[in-house]
Amino acid sequence: MRSLQILVVDDDDADALMIEEALAAAETHARVERVTDGREALDYLRREGRFAEASRPDLILLDLNMPRMDGRETLAAIKTDEDLKAIPVVILTTSGAAPDIAASYQQRANAYVTKPFGLDDFEATVRQIDRFYREVASLPDAGD
């Protein structure tokens, strides 16, 4: 069973820590990198600046509501970039608003998941996302 390289794009330290802990508790430990907004995410994905040595992620977990460049803008930039658009992006956010869900899928999000409020439910949800992309889905070669 393979281990995933996951990029978490979330400005909330508590949520990012819960994601990292949930993935650390999984059967195969995902390698997790985190950035706090969309501009950092694009720098990471394009290996610019301090991210020149970054590994291409197998999966991106993207929050919608962040400063500087939010998840909506980030998703649009990723999915219109020929070098990045094949990377699966799961929107993992607190918003359950129908317009956010529709807009995310229109921008080619691979999945939309509303963050559960309870710690156990939150961790279980993150582990399910990891398990699906690790065991069920076929992913493109990361091709570092």
C-alpha positions in Angstrom: 0.0 0.0 0.0 1.4 3.3 -1.0 1.8 6.4 1.1 0.5 9.7 -0.3 2.2 13.0 -0.5 -0.5 15.5 0.6 -0.5 19.3 0.5 -2.8 20.9 3.1 -3.8 24.4 2.2 -5.4 25.8 5.3 -4.8 29.0 7.4 -6.4 27.5 10.5 -3.7 26.0 12.7 -6.1 23.8 14.7 -7.7 22.3 11.6 -4.3 21.7 10.0 -3.0 20.0 13.2 -6.1 17.8 13.3 -5.6 16.8 9.6 -1.9 16.0 10.2 -2.8 13.9 13.3 -5.5 12.0 11.5 -3.2 11.2 8.7 -0.4 10.2 11.1 -2.8 7.7 12.7 -3.6 6.1 9.3 -2.2 2.6 8.5 0.3 4.1 6.0 1.6 7.5 7.1 1.0 10.1 4.5 3.7 12.7 4.0 2.0 16.0 4.8 3.2 19.5 3.8 1.2 22.6 4.8 0.9 26.1 3.5 -1.5 28.8 4.8 -3.0 30.4 1.7 -3.4 30.1 -2.0 -0.4 32.2 -2.9 1.9 29.9 -0.9 0.1 26.9 -2.4 0.9 28.1 -6.0 4.5 28.9 -5.0 4.8 25.3 -3.5 3.2 23.7 -6.6 5.3 25.6 -9.0 8.4 25.1 -6.9 9.1 28.8 -6.6 11.1 30.7 -3.9 11.5 28.8 -0.7 9.6 25.9 -2.2 12.2 25.2 -4.9 12.8 21.7 -3.6 9.1 20.8 -2.9 7.8 17.4 -3.9 4.7 17.3 -6.2 1.8 16.2 -4.1 -0.5 13.3 -4.9 -3.4 15.1 -3.4 -4.3 18.6 -2.3 -6.7 19.3 0.6 -7.9 22.9 0.1 -9.8 25.2 2.4 -11.9 27.9 0.8 -11.8 30.7 3.3 -8.2 32.0 3.7 -6.5 35.4 3.5 -4.6 36.8 0.6 -5.7 34.3 -2.0 -8.7 32.1 -1.0 -9.4 28.5 -2.0 -11.8 29.5 -4.8 -9.0 31.5 -6.6 -6.5 28.8 -5.8 -8.6 26.0 -7.3 -9.2 28.0 -10.4 -5.4 28.7 -10.8 -4.6 25.0 -10.2 -7.2 23.6 -12.6 -6.3 26.0 -15.4 -2.5 25.3 -15.2 -1.4 22.6 -17.6 1.3 21.3 -15.2 -1.0 21.2 -12.2 -4.5 20.4 -13.3 -4.2 16.6 -13.0 -3.5 16.8 -9.2 -6.7 15.8 -7.4 -8.1 18.7 -5.2 -10.4 18.0 -2.4 -12.2 21.0 -1.0 -12.1 20.5 2.8 -13.9 23.5 4.4 -16.4 24.6 7.0 -18.8 26.0 4.3 -21.7 23.8 3.4 -23.3 26.6 1.3 -24.8 25.3 -2.0 -23.2 28.2 -4.1 -19.7 27.2 -2.7 -20.3 23.6 -3.5 -21.5 24.3 -7.0 -18.7 26.8 -7.8 -16.1 24.3 -6.6 -17.3 21.6 -8.9 -17.6 24.1 -11.7 -13.9 24.9 -11.1 -13.2 21.1 -11.4 -12.7 20.2 -7.7 -12.4 16.4 -7.4 -14.5 16.3 -4.2 -16.2 18.7 -1.8 -16.2 17.8 1.9 -17.6 19.9 4.7 -15.5 19.7 7.8 -17.3 17.9 10.6 -17.4 19.8 14.0 -16.5 16.9 16.3 -12.8 15.9 16.6 -13.6 12.1 16.1 -15.8 12.8 13.1 -13.2 15.2 11.6 -10.4 12.7 11.9 -12.5 9.9 10.6 -13.4 12.0 7.5 -9.8 12.9 6.8 -8.8 9.2 7.1 -11.6 8.3 4.7 -10.3 10.8 2.1 -6.8 9.4 2.6 -8.0 5.8 2.3 -10.0 6.5 -0.8 -7.1 8.2 -2.7 -4.6 5.6 -1.4 -6.6 2.4 -1.9 -9.5 3.0 -4.4 -8.6 5.8 -6.8 -5.9 5.5 -9.4 -3.7 8.6 -9.4 -1.4 10.1 -12.0 2.3 9.6 -11.5 3.6 12.4 -9.3 6.6 12.6 -11.8 9.0 14.7 -9.7 
